Structures are given as C-alpha cells and as structure tokens.
Amino acid sequence: MAAITAIIFGVIFFTALARQSGDFGQALWLQPSSLFFMSLTIGVFMVVINMWLGRASAKVANWVSTVVLVIAVAVQVYLAFHFVGIGNTDPALMRLQALNLANGSHHWFSYFAWYPHNVNLTIFLTWIIELFHVHSAVATGYVLNVLNFILIDFTLIMSWRLIRRYVAASSAAMFAILAASFAPFYWFALNFYVDSVAVVIPLMMVVFLNRYFSRQQPLSKAGYAALLGVTFTIGYLIKPNLLIVPIAILIYWLLAARINRTSVVRGLIGLVVFAAIWLAGVGVSHAVQSHYGYHVNQTKTLPTSAWTAMGLNQDSEGRFNEHDAQAMSGHGRKENIKATHKILSDRLQDAGVWGIIKQSYQKTMTMWSTGNLGMFQSPNQFFKQPSFYQEHKNKLQFLLVNLTQIVYITVLGAMLIGSVFEMLSPRRNQVLFYELIVLGIYGMHMLFWTVDAHYAYVTFPFLFMMAATGLHDISDLLQQFFAHPAYGERGRTWTGIVTLLIFAIGLGYADHHNRQPLVATPVVQTQTVSSQMVSNYAQHDAIKLTPHHSLSEKIVAKRPFSQLNLPDVASQSENFSVGLRMNRQTVYQWSSLDVDAGTANTLQDPGTYTLRITNRTNQPLYIPATASPYLPLSTHAISGHPHRYLLYHVLNVFNTPIISSKQYQLLFISFAILAIISSLGLEYWPNPDWKEPKLD
C-alpha cells in the first residue's frame, strides 16, 4: 500500500510544483524553482527543529504545541468575528433554503434534486438558526464560523494526539506547526458547507477504531462498534463519499489484524451493530426530510452513474457540468437512466484506455494540484470584512496562496519520504489505515465521481499526519548518520556549509526567475467594490418584463469603479438596453457590445447608482433574479420586487505588479533566514554516543 501511495502522490507532487490548476491566475504563481527551493527550506527547517526537540523532554515539545495552539486560536477568533461571508452557489443556496425552512416554508429549490446529499446538512443548519435565534447575515455568520472552527480544532487536536501517541511528542509539535501554517484550515471555517463539517468524522472513526481494537471484552467492543456506527452514519448523511472509511476499516482489518475464529466472530458482531445503526440512521433521516417537505423527485434526480459520466467530460476537466446535468435529468426516471447510460457509454468509447488515463491525470490536477483547495472561491461575497483586506486582497491572496502551496509541497515531500520508509520497512499500522482512507477518496473520485479541489479537504489531516511521520523518520535517519564515528564533527560542519550553499544557489536562482514577472511586470487585478454574486441557477426564479418597460436596482459604490458585470444579460443586445443612472441622469449607456459581453467598462466615482434594464422588444421577457426573502443579499433589492436581486459585480480594474520590490525582498529574506537557521542547526548538532539504528 505504501508503494501505491508513493507512486500516486509522486505524480501529485509533480503537479503541485509545475501544473497547478484552478481559478488563481498562472501569472500569479511563483515559479516551480521557487516553490521547490522554498519548500525544501521549510522541510529542512522542520527536520532540524524536530531533531532538536527530540533531544529535549516531551514536555518541551508539548509546550511548543501549546504555544502554536494559542496563536492559532487567537487568529481564529479574529477571523470568526471579522470575516462573515457567503458562497455564490451551493453554500448560499443551502443558507437560503435553511432560512426558508426556519420561517415555515416547505418548498425546496430544484438544486436539491441534483444534490440530495446536501439536504441533511441544510436541515441541520435550520436547527442551528432556530436554536440560536439568528436570522441576520452577520449573526448567523458568527455562529457558523465559531462552529466550523470548533470542528476543525477538534479534528486537528485528535490528529495531534494520534501522532504523539504512535510516533513522538516532537513529531506532534511538527504536525501542530504545519497545520497552524496551512491557510485552508482557517479559511474553510468561514464557509459553512459539507467539507468544513464532515472533516471531523474520519478522525473520530480512527479514534473509536483504535479503542475497538484495544478492547478485549465483547461488551466493550460492541460499545465502540456502536460509536463507530453512529459517527459514520452522521458523516454518511452529510457526505456520502465517507462510505470509503468503513471500506478502509474492513481492508485494514484483513491486512493488519490477527485473524482467528474469535476475532472473526467479534468482527461479525461489530459489523451487525454498525450496519444496524447505519440503516436506522438512514431511516430516521428520510423521516426528518419528509417532515420538512423534502421528497425525492425521480424525474429530476440525477442517476448515480451520471456523476461518473460528468467525471469523463474533458471540457469541464472532470468537474460538475450543468449542461451534462440537464441532459441526464428532468425527463422521467427511465429516460434519465437511458440518457445517462448513452452519454457514459459514448465517452468511454471515445476516450479509450489512453483517454481515460489522460482524464485521470487531468482530474488529479483539478483536485490535488493546489494546496489552497480553491479556498478563495467561497466565500466570495462578504457581509463583513476588514477594510485592510478589501483594499489589499490581491497581494494578500497572492501571498497566502503561494505560501500555502509551499507548505503543501513540503507536506507532500515529507509524506512521500515517509511512504518510502514504510515501503522498505513496514512498522506502523496507523499509517496503513491513513493510506487506505486517502487512496480510497482519491480512487473514488478518479473512477466514479466528479472532482473539485475542495473534495480533497477531508483527507488533509491524514496527509499532515503522514508528513509528520515522514519528518520523524528523516530526523531519526539523520541523527544516526550524524552520530556515526566515521562521520564526525567535521562531517556535520561540512553538511551545514553544503546545505547553506545549496539554499543560496537555489534561492538565488529562484530570485532571478521570479523578480521580473512579479515585481516588474504589471498584471490585471480586480478589486470588488460592490456585488451580488449568489446566482439563481437552481432557483429558476425570474421577473417578467413587459414590452418597453424597465426594472431597476440601486447599487451602492463606496469607492471608484471601472467595470460593471451583468452576466444574465449577456448575448441579448437585441432584447435589452442597459443604463447606469445617478441623480435621475444617465451617466453611462451600455452599447450593444457591452450588453453582448455582459460587461461595461466605465470609470465612475463613489455614490449610489441606479441600474436600469429595459425590454426593447414587443414581447414579454424574463430577467433572472435571485429570491431571498430572509437574507438581504445586497443593500437594495429590485425596485417593486422586494427580496429579489440581480446578479452583478462592480469592480475596480487596474494593471500593476502583484507585489512591490520591498515585499518581494522580504519574502526571500524570510526564507534565507530559515535556511541559515537550518544550516546552523545541522552544523552545531552535538556529538552523542553512536548506537545501532533501531526499527520502531
């Protein structure tokens, strides 16, 4: 299993260095050489710190972990109460649906015919809103942010305890440092969605599984089997692909457990308890859904194999595709299945074996190549955010995305080395279980499902635990190497000098290749001035606009802007005319080219504007709108249509280098300091008595 892990994540390591996928512009990535040498700097620094902590008592490592935790929690508290936002699609529709349910409505958006697995979390969100009596955007955001941070902290603390118990306290401290420096563990908590909630489930199952295997009494084993069943059922009802975890448990039991008659009987009893709780939970879930008015509409529901078919769509890179979804749903149950089988069969035939391999590589890039996991895609509309972040968002996102990628590459590298150690000398059953879960999630999405970067989030605590284990193995090997009499003090000195020389050459090379594109080359940047980005694609709500009549919505711009986007009027220059008014005077009239593009470039001052859309035809037309009766999505709704909002994006577009020369120098100086500390740590390593290497 370690060999398979090493091969697959070797490919992922390459894509993370040189083939990053996602919405973050390629021009804003550091060059692969920079990513490599900066990741190497972090990796060596972590190994050196791990070595020195390993010499101290466990209390010192625990104190380091505690300090890291306190700093991380302080950052979390700041983020939870200063950033309140909402996603533009799935998270937003779930929030709107939950508010509707909390206010007595039992009407469900058509979105949930395509995503029935999001129904349970939506109902849970309804309970939270009712429990805390929070209905405003900001108050609800506070509660959800705090809940998400509690869940991710609980997840990481459980991971830390596993590393401390099965590896070492120093490695647990390394895990804490790596996790605390990984931005998605913070930013995902600002987006209440299945990923941020379900991430805790696999770790809880690992803990209960350890307890199950360590108990000898049948009653105690049955109790932990029941806890496993309850935990899995909750996770499955939130995120069905966690079905991989019990499959991993079964394979782990077959590979690692001592199988005899007694263990088989106890295993079967545990399986019966587990399955009974799962089936009961599914039944209760259906009853609760029915109580809230949700019923599966077989004519609109996507067949399960539709997700496999969409995963083979080369144009969408294996992501969910709305055009595909419409082609495979809404025609009746039998017709949906027939259409799905035809699309799936055609794509398999067209792709062939080599095409499927290429598509799997593309899906690997889509889901695994970026450590930021698409975190800035959602939330992308904020009800509250610091003005400093709003003003400097592009620079901050550049730094966060690239630093996150550096940490991610470091984690992948340490994990790969740890897999090689485990492959050469299998010693840790815990690592085997982590590998089974990660490979299970990877394989399911590559073969049977669509992909997106955030789908990998649930596996990241396991990746970080395997990385901490890999750092421990590297540190052990290096300590034994340094302690050998043949190596001596001179060898350690030369190791420090050579390490520093490698870093100097590597970072100098990286500096040469990055200065021009980052400091001297202007790139197009955008700054959001005002927006309403919650689309209506799953609501199918629209406003009827009679011939030669208009609708209008006020837009508040607190800063100058140069671009206004209206995606829903694109390619309709023959049907609509669009004007921007202020104080009853038109300040900009859209041309036919503007309307066709859905974008107008016009430099305007701060103020309150009125966006006016007119039906130019002799036939009634329909303008898409997002309905939100309980959550204001913008300062003003459409005039005469309370609680309905147009989709728009007001931007300030400018063309400057992404960072200044001083900021660029500070970035490289920071890594140079880490390189110097690492070299000194190697050079001045004490000369202990040499001992034969021990296998754990």
C-alpha positions in Angstrom: 0.0 0.0 0.0 2.9 2.4 0.8 4.2 1.8 -2.8 0.9 2.7 -4.4 0.7 5.8 -2.1 4.3 6.8 -3.2 3.5 6.4 -6.9 0.2 8.4 -6.8 1.5 11.1 -4.6 4.7 11.3 -6.6 2.5 12.4 -9.5 0.6 14.8 -7.3 3.9 16.2 -6.0 4.9 17.0 -9.7 1.5 18.7 -10.4 1.8 20.7 -7.2 5.2 22.0 -8.4 4.5 22.7 -12.1 0.9 22.0 -13.1 -1.3 24.0 -10.7 -5.0 24.0 -11.6 -7.7 26.4 -10.5 -9.0 29.9 -10.8 -5.9 31.6 -9.4 -4.1 33.0 -12.4 -1.0 31.3 -13.7 0.8 34.7 -13.8 0.5 34.9 -10.0 2.1 31.7 -9.1 5.7 31.6 -8.0 7.9 29.7 -10.5 8.4 25.9 -9.9 12.0 26.6 -9.0 10.9 29.0 -6.2 8.2 26.6 -4.9 10.7 23.8 -4.8 13.6 25.5 -3.0 11.2 27.3 -0.6 9.5 24.0 0.2 12.9 22.4 0.6 13.9 25.2 3.0 10.7 24.7 5.1 11.3 20.9 5.0 14.9 21.0 6.2 14.0 23.6 8.8 11.2 21.3 10.2 13.6 18.3 10.2 16.2 20.3 12.2 13.6 21.6 14.7 12.3 18.0 15.0 15.8 16.7 15.7 16.5 19.3 18.4 13.1 18.9 20.0 13.7 15.1 20.0 16.7 15.7 22.3 14.6 17.6 24.8 11.9 16.1 27.1 8.4 15.5 25.8 7.3 18.5 28.0 9.2 20.9 25.8 7.6 19.6 22.6 4.2 19.8 24.3 4.8 23.4 25.3 5.7 24.2 21.7 2.4 22.6 20.6 0.5 24.6 23.2 2.0 27.9 22.1 1.2 27.1 18.5 -2.4 26.2 19.5 -2.8 29.5 21.4 -1.6 31.6 18.5 -3.8 29.6 16.1 -6.9 30.1 18.3 -6.2 33.8 18.5 -6.1 34.1 14.7 -9.3 32.0 14.5 -11.2 34.3 17.0 -10.2 37.3 14.9 -11.3 35.7 11.6 -14.5 34.4 13.0 -15.8 37.8 14.1 -14.2 39.9 11.3 -15.0 37.9 8.2 -18.6 37.0 7.5 -19.5 35.9 4.0 -21.4 33.5 1.8 -20.6 31.4 -1.2 -22.1 32.1 -4.6 -23.6 28.7 -5.3 -24.0 25.6 -3.1 -23.3 27.2 0.4 -25.5 30.1 -0.5 -28.5 28.0 -1.7 -28.2 25.9 1.4 -28.3 29.0 3.6 -31.3 30.5 1.8 -33.1 27.1 1.9 -32.4 26.8 5.7 -33.8 30.3 6.3 -36.9 29.4 4.4 -37.4 26.2 6.4 -36.8 28.1 9.7 -39.6 30.5 8.7 -42.1 27.8 8.0 -41.7 27.2 4.2 -41.5 23.6 3.0 -40.8 24.5 -0.6 -37.4 23.2 -1.8 -35.2 24.6 -4.5 -34.7 22.4 -7.6 -31.0 22.4 -6.7 -31.7 19.6 -4.2 -32.9 17.3 -6.9 -29.3 17.3 -8.2 -27.7 17.4 -4.7 -29.9 15.3 -2.4 -26.9 14.6 -0.2 -26.9 18.3 0.9 -30.5 18.1 2.3 -29.5 16.7 5.7 -26.9 19.5 6.4 -29.4 22.1 5.2 -31.9 20.8 7.8 -29.1 20.8 10.4 -28.4 24.4 9.5 -32.1 25.1 10.0 -31.9 23.7 13.6 -28.9 25.9 14.3 -30.8 29.0 13.1 -33.8 28.1 15.2 -31.6 27.2 18.3 -29.6 30.4 18.4 -32.4 32.6 17.0 -30.1 34.0 14.4 -31.6 35.2 11.2 -29.4 38.2 10.2 -26.4 37.5 7.9 -23.8 38.7 10.4 -25.2 37.0 13.5 -25.6 33.7 11.6 -22.1 34.1 10.2 -20.6 34.4 13.7 -22.3 31.2 14.9 -21.4 29.2 11.8 -17.8 30.4 11.9 -17.3 29.5 15.5 -18.9 26.1 14.9 -16.6 25.4 12.0 -13.5 26.4 13.9 -14.5 24.1 16.8 -14.9 21.2 14.4 -11.5 21.8 12.7 -9.7 22.3 16.0 -11.2 19.1 17.4 -10.1 17.3 14.2 -6.5 18.6 14.4 -6.2 18.0 18.2 -7.3 14.4 17.7 -4.7 14.1 14.9 -2.1 15.7 17.2 -2.8 13.1 19.9 -2.5 10.2 17.5 0.9 11.5 16.3 2.1 12.0 19.9 0.9 8.5 20.9 2.1 6.5 18.0 5.2 8.5 16.8 6.7 11.1 19.2 5.9 14.3 21.0 8.4 16.2 18.8 6.6 15.0 15.7 3.3 16.0 17.2 4.8 19.5 17.6 5.8 19.4 13.9 2.3 18.5 13.0 1.0 21.4 15.0 3.3 23.9 13.3 2.5 22.6 9.8 -1.3 22.6 10.5 -1.2 26.0 12.0 0.6 27.4 9.0 -1.9 26.0 6.5 -4.4 28.6 5.4 -7.3 26.4 4.3 -7.7 25.1 7.9 -8.7 28.7 8.7 -10.4 29.9 5.5 -12.6 26.8 5.1 -14.1 27.5 8.5 -15.5 30.8 7.1 -17.6 28.7 4.6 -20.3 26.5 6.2 -20.5 23.6 3.8 -20.2 19.8 3.9 -16.4 19.8 3.7 -16.0 22.0 6.8 -18.4 19.9 8.8 -17.5 16.4 7.6 -13.8 16.7 8.1 -14.1 15.7 11.8 -15.8 12.4 11.0 -12.9 10.2 9.7 -10.7 11.2 12.6 -13.4 10.3 15.1 -13.7 7.0 13.4 -9.9 6.4 13.7 -10.0 7.1 17.4 -13.0 4.8 18.0 -11.4 2.1 15.8 -8.3 2.2 18.0 -10.4 1.9 21.1 -12.3 -1.0 19.4 -9.1 -3.0 18.6 -7.6 -2.3 22.1 -10.6 -3.7 24.0 -10.9 -7.4 24.8 -14.3 -7.6 26.4 -17.2 -8.3 23.9 -19.5 -5.7 25.5 -16.8 -3.0 25.3 -16.1 -3.9 21.7 -19.8 -3.7 20.9 -20.0 -0.3 22.5 -17.2 1.1 20.4 -18.7 -0.6 17.3 -21.9 1.4 18.1 -19.9 4.6 18.4 -18.3 3.9 15.1 -21.7 3.3 13.6 -23.2 6.5 15.0 -20.2 8.6 13.9 -20.2 7.0 10.4 -23.9 7.4 10.0 -23.7 11.2 10.8 -20.8 11.5 8.4 -22.5 9.5 5.6 -25.7 11.6 5.9 -23.6 14.7 5.4 -21.0 13.5 2.9 -21.8 10.1 1.3 -18.3 9.6 -0.1 -17.3 8.8 3.5 -18.6 5.4 2.7 -14.9 4.9 1.8 -14.0 4.9 5.5 -15.7 1.6 6.6 -14.4 0.0 3.4 -10.9 1.1 4.5 -11.6 -0.3 8.0 -12.5 -3.7 6.5 -9.4 -3.8 4.4 -7.3 -2.6 7.3 -8.7 -5.4 9.5 -8.0 -8.0 6.8 -4.4 -6.8 6.3 -3.3 -5.8 9.8 -5.4 -7.6 12.4 -4.7 -11.1 13.7 -7.5 -13.1 12.2 -8.7 -16.1 14.1 -12.1 -17.6 14.9 -12.6 -15.3 17.9 -11.7 -12.2 16.0 -14.0 -13.2 13.1 -17.0 -13.7 15.5 -16.3 -10.4 17.3 -15.9 -8.7 13.9 -19.2 -10.0 12.6 -21.0 -8.9 15.8 -19.4 -5.4 15.5 -20.4 -5.3 11.8 -24.0 -6.2 12.6 -24.2 -3.4 15.3 -22.5 -1.0 12.9 -24.9 -1.8 10.0 -28.0 -1.7 12.2 -27.2 1.8 13.4 -26.4 2.9 9.9 -29.7 1.6 8.5 -31.6 3.0 11.4 -30.0 6.4 10.9 -30.8 6.4 7.2 -34.4 5.6 8.0 -34.6 8.5 10.6 -33.0 10.8 8.0 -35.8 10.0 5.5 -38.5 10.7 8.1 -36.9 14.0 9.0 -36.6 15.0 5.4 -40.3 14.1 4.8 -41.2 16.2 7.9 -39.6 19.2 6.3 -41.3 18.6 3.0 -38.5 17.1 1.0 -39.3 14.2 -1.3 -37.0 12.7 -3.9 -38.3 13.7 -7.4 -37.2 10.7 -9.5 -37.9 12.7 -12.7 -35.4 15.4 -11.8 -32.8 13.4 -9.8 -29.5 12.5 -11.4 -28.8 8.8 -11.7 -25.7 7.8 -9.7 -23.8 6.9 -12.9 -24.3 10.5 -14.1 -21.5 11.6 -11.8 -19.2 9.1 -13.5 -20.3 10.4 -16.9 -19.6 14.0 -15.8 -16.2 13.0 -14.5 -15.3 11.8 -18.0 -16.2 15.2 -19.5 -12.8 16.5 -20.8 -14.1 20.0 -21.4 -15.0 20.5 -17.7 -11.8 18.8 -16.5 -14.0 16.3 -14.6 -15.9 18.9 -12.6 -19.7 19.1 -12.3 -21.2 20.3 -15.5 -24.6 22.0 -15.6 -25.2 21.2 -19.3 -24.5 17.5 -18.6 -26.8 17.5 -15.6 -29.7 18.9 -17.6 -29.1 16.3 -20.3 -29.3 13.5 -17.8 -32.2 14.7 -15.6 -35.7 16.2 -15.9 -37.0 13.6 -18.5 -38.5 10.9 -16.3 -36.7 8.2 -14.3 -36.3 5.7 -17.1 -35.4 8.4 -19.7 -32.8 9.9 -17.3 -31.1 6.5 -16.8 -31.2 5.8 -20.6 -29.7 9.2 -21.4 -27.0 8.8 -18.7 -26.0 5.3 -20.0 -25.7 6.6 -23.5 -23.5 9.6 -22.5 -21.4 7.4 -20.3 -21.0 4.7 -23.0 -20.2 7.3 -25.7 -17.5 8.9 -23.5 -15.9 5.6 -22.5 -15.8 4.5 -26.2 -14.4 7.9 -27.4 -11.8 8.1 -24.7 -10.5 4.5 -24.8 -7.9 3.3 -22.3 -5.4 6.1 -23.1 -8.1 8.8 -22.9 -9.2 7.5 -19.5 -5.6 7.6 -18.2 -5.2 11.2 -19.5 -8.6 12.2 -18.0 -7.5 10.7 -14.7 -4.3 12.8 -14.8 -6.4 15.9 -15.5 -8.7 15.1 -12.7 -5.7 14.6 -10.4 -4.5 18.1 -11.3 -8.0 19.5 -10.8 -8.5 18.0 -7.3 -5.0 17.7 -5.9 -2.5 20.1 -7.6 -3.3 23.2 -5.4 -2.9 23.2 -1.7 -5.3 26.1 -1.3 -8.2 23.8 -2.3 -9.9 26.7 -4.1 -10.5 28.4 -0.7 -11.0 31.9 -2.1 -13.8 30.7 -4.4 -16.1 30.6 -1.4 -17.0 32.7 0.5 -16.6 35.2 -2.3 -19.2 37.7 -1.1 -18.8 39.3 2.3 -21.3 40.9 4.6 -18.5 41.9 6.9 -14.7 42.1 6.2 -11.8 44.3 7.3 -11.2 47.3 5.1 -7.5 46.4 5.0 -8.2 43.0 3.5 -10.6 44.5 1.0 -8.0 47.1 -0.1 -5.1 44.7 -0.3 -6.9 41.5 -1.2 -4.8 40.7 -4.3 -1.5 40.9 -2.5 -2.7 39.0 0.5 -4.2 36.3 -1.7 -1.0 36.0 -3.7 1.0 35.5 -0.5 -1.5 33.2 1.1 -1.9 31.0 -2.0 1.8 30.7 -2.7 2.8 30.1 1.0 0.0 27.5 1.2 1.4 25.8 -1.8 4.9 25.8 -0.3 3.5 24.2 2.9 1.5 21.7 0.7 4.6 20.7 -1.3 6.6 20.3 1.9 3.8 18.0 3.3 3.8 16.0 0.1 7.6 15.6 0.1 7.7 14.5 3.8 4.8 12.2 3.1 6.5 10.7 0.1 9.7 10.0 2.0 7.7 8.5 4.9 5.9 6.2 2.4 9.3 5.1 1.1 10.5 4.3 4.6 7.2 2.4 5.3 7.6 0.5 2.0 11.1 -0.6 2.8 10.3 -1.4 6.4 6.6 -1.5 7.4 6.3 -0.6 11.0 3.2 1.4 11.6 -0.3 0.0 11.1 -1.7 3.5 11.7 0.0 4.8 8.6 -1.6 1.9 6.6 -5.0 3.0 7.7 -4.4 6.6 6.8 -3.2 5.5 3.4 -6.3 3.4 2.8 -8.6 6.3 3.6 -6.7 8.8 1.4 -6.3 6.3 -1.5 -10.0 5.4 -1.2 -11.1 9.0 -1.6 -8.6 9.5 -4.4 -9.8 6.4 -6.3 -13.5 7.0 -5.9 -13.2 10.5 -7.4 -10.9 9.4 -10.2 -13.0 6.5 -11.2 -16.6 7.1 -10.2 -17.3 10.8 -9.4 -16.6 14.3 -10.4 -13.7 16.3 -8.9 -13.1 19.7 -7.4 -10.3 21.0 -5.3 -12.4 21.2 -2.1 -13.3 17.5 -2.3 -9.7 16.7 -1.1 -10.1 18.7 2.1 -11.4 15.8 4.2 -8.1 13.9 3.5 -5.7 16.7 4.5 -5.5 15.9 8.3 -4.3 12.4 7.2 -1.8 13.9 4.8 -0.4 16.1 7.5 -0.1 13.1 9.9 1.7 11.1 7.4 4.0 14.1 6.7 4.8 14.4 10.5 5.6 10.6 10.5 7.9 11.2 7.5 9.7 14.0 9.2 10.2 11.8 12.2 11.8 9.1 10.0 14.1 11.6 8.3 15.2 13.0 11.6 15.9 9.6 13.0 18.0 8.6 10.0 19.9 11.9 10.1 20.6 11.6 13.8 22.0 8.1 13.3 24.1 9.3 10.4 25.5 12.3 12.4 26.3 10.0 15.4 28.3 7.5 13.4 32.0 7.7 14.4 33.1 7.8 10.7 31.2 11.0 10.1 32.4 13.1 13.0 32.3 16.8 13.8 33.9 17.8 10.5 31.2 15.9 8.6 28.5 17.8 10.4 30.3 21.1 9.7 30.5 20.4 6.0 26.9 19.3 6.0 25.8 22.7 7.3 28.1 24.5 4.8 26.9 22.5 1.8 23.3 22.9 2.9 23.7 26.6 3.2 25.4 26.7 -0.2 22.6 24.7 -1.8 20.0 27.1 -0.4 22.0 30.1 -1.5 22.2 28.8 -5.1 18.6 27.6 -5.1 17.1 30.7 -3.7 19.3 32.9 -5.9 18.2 31.0 -9.0 14.5 31.3 -7.8 15.0 35.1 -7.2 16.4 35.5 -10.8 13.4 33.8 -12.3 10.7 35.5 -10.2 11.7 39.1 -9.9 10.8 40.1 -13.5 7.2 38.5 -13.6 6.3 39.5 -10.0 7.9 42.9 -9.4 8.5 44.4 -12.9 5.6 43.0 -14.9 2.1 44.6 -14.5 -0.8 42.1 -14.3 -4.5 42.8 -14.5 -6.0 42.9 -11.0 -9.5 43.5 -9.7 -10.9 44.9 -6.5 -14.6 44.2 -5.6 -16.4 47.5 -4.9 -20.0 46.0 -4.7 -21.5 42.7 -5.7 -24.4 40.3 -5.5 -22.9 37.0 -6.6 -25.5 34.5 -5.4 -26.7 33.0 -8.7 -30.2 31.7 -9.3 -29.3 28.7 -11.4 -31.1 26.3 -9.1 -34.0 28.5 -8.1 -35.3 29.2 -11.6 -36.7 32.5 -10.4 -37.3 35.3 -12.9 -39.1 38.6 -13.2 -41.5 39.2 -16.2 -40.6 42.4 -18.0 -43.4 43.6 -20.3 -42.5 45.2 -23.7 -40.8 48.6 -23.5 -40.9 48.6 -19.7 -37.9 48.7 -17.3 -36.8 47.4 -14.0 -34.2 49.0 -11.8 -32.0 48.2 -8.8 -29.9 50.6 -6.7 -26.2 49.9 -6.4 -24.0 51.5 -3.7 -20.4 52.0 -4.6 -18.2 53.2 -1.7 -15.1 53.5 -3.9 -14.5 54.4 -7.5 -15.0 51.7 -10.0 -14.2 51.0 -13.6 -16.2 47.9 -14.6 -19.7 46.6 -14.1 -20.6 43.0 -14.9 -24.2 41.7 -15.5 -23.8 38.1 -16.6 -27.6 37.5 -17.0 -28.0 40.0 -19.9 -25.0 38.7 -21.9 -25.7 38.0 -25.6 -29.0 39.8 -25.5 -28.3 43.2 -27.1 -31.3 42.8 -29.4 -33.6 42.3 -26.3 -32.3 44.7 -23.6 -30.9 48.1 -23.2 -28.9 48.8 -20.0 -28.2 52.2 -18.4 -26.4 53.4 -15.3 -28.1 56.4 -13.7 -27.3 58.8 -10.9 -29.5 61.6 -9.6 -32.0 60.7 -12.4 -29.4 61.3 -15.1 -27.8 58.6 -17.2 -24.1 58.5 -16.6 -23.4 55.6 -18.9 -25.5 53.9 -21.5 -24.4 50.4 -22.4 -23.5 49.7 -26.1 -24.7 46.6 -27.9 -21.2 45.2 -27.5 -21.4 45.8 -23.7 -24.7 44.0 -23.4 -23.5 41.1 -25.5 -20.4 40.8 -23.3 -22.4 41.3 -20.1 -19.6 43.8 -19.1 -19.3 47.6 -19.3 -16.0 49.4 -18.8 -16.8 52.8 -17.3 -14.9 54.9 -14.8 -17.2 56.2 -12.1 -17.0 58.0 -8.8 -18.3 56.6 -5.5 -22.0 57.0 -4.9 -25.4 55.4 -5.2 -26.3 54.4 -8.7 -29.5 53.0 -10.3 -29.0 50.1 -12.8 -31.9 50.2 -15.3 -32.7 47.4 -17.7 -35.3 47.9 -20.4 -37.1 45.5 -22.6 -36.6 46.8 -26.2 -38.9 44.2 -27.9 -42.6 43.8 -28.4 -42.7 40.6 -26.5 -42.6 40.0 -22.7 -39.2 38.8 -21.5 -37.9 37.3 -18.3 -34.9 38.6 -16.2 -33.3 36.0 -13.9 -33.3 37.1 -10.3 -32.2 35.5 -7.0 -35.0 35.3 -4.4 -34.0 35.8 -0.8 -36.9 36.8 1.5 -35.0 36.4 4.8 -31.4 37.3 3.9 -30.6 40.6 2.3 -28.1 39.8 -0.5 -27.4 43.5 -1.3 -28.1 46.9 0.1 -31.1 47.3 -2.2 -33.5 44.8 -3.9 -35.0 45.3 -7.3 -37.5 48.2 -7.2 -41.0 46.9 -6.9 -39.8 43.4 -6.2 -38.8 43.1 -2.5 -36.4 40.3 -1.7 -35.3 39.8 -5.3 -31.8 40.6 -6.5 -30.0 40.9 -9.8 -26.7 39.2 -10.3 -24.0 41.9 -10.6 -20.3 42.6 -9.9 -18.9 46.1 -9.6 -15.1 46.1 -9.9 -12.2 48.4 -9.9 -9.8 47.1 -12.5 -6.1 48.1 -12.6 -2.9 47.0 -14.0 0.1 46.9 -11.7 2.7 44.3 -10.5 1.3 42.0 -7.9 3.8 42.9 -5.2 6.3 45.7 -4.6 10.1 45.2 -4.7 10.3 45.6 -0.9 7.6 42.9 -0.3 9.3 40.6 -2.7 12.7 41.1 -0.9 11.1 40.5 2.4 9.6 37.2 1.2 13.0 35.9 0.0 14.9 37.2 3.1 12.5 35.3 5.4 13.3 32.0 3.6 17.0 32.9 3.7 16.8 33.3 7.5 15.2 29.9 7.8 17.9 28.4 5.6 20.7 29.9 7.8 19.0 28.6 11.0 18.7 25.1 9.4 22.4 25.1 8.4 23.5 26.2 11.8 21.3 23.6 13.4 23.0 20.9 11.4 26.5 22.3 11.8 26.3 22.5 15.6 24.5 19.2 16.2 26.0 17.7 19.4 28.2 14.6 19.2 26.2 11.8 21.1 27.4 8.3 21.6 26.7 6.3 18.5 24.2 3.4 18.6 22.9 1.0 16.1 19.8 2.2 14.4 16.6 0.8 15.9 13.5 0.0 14.0 10.3 1.2 15.7 
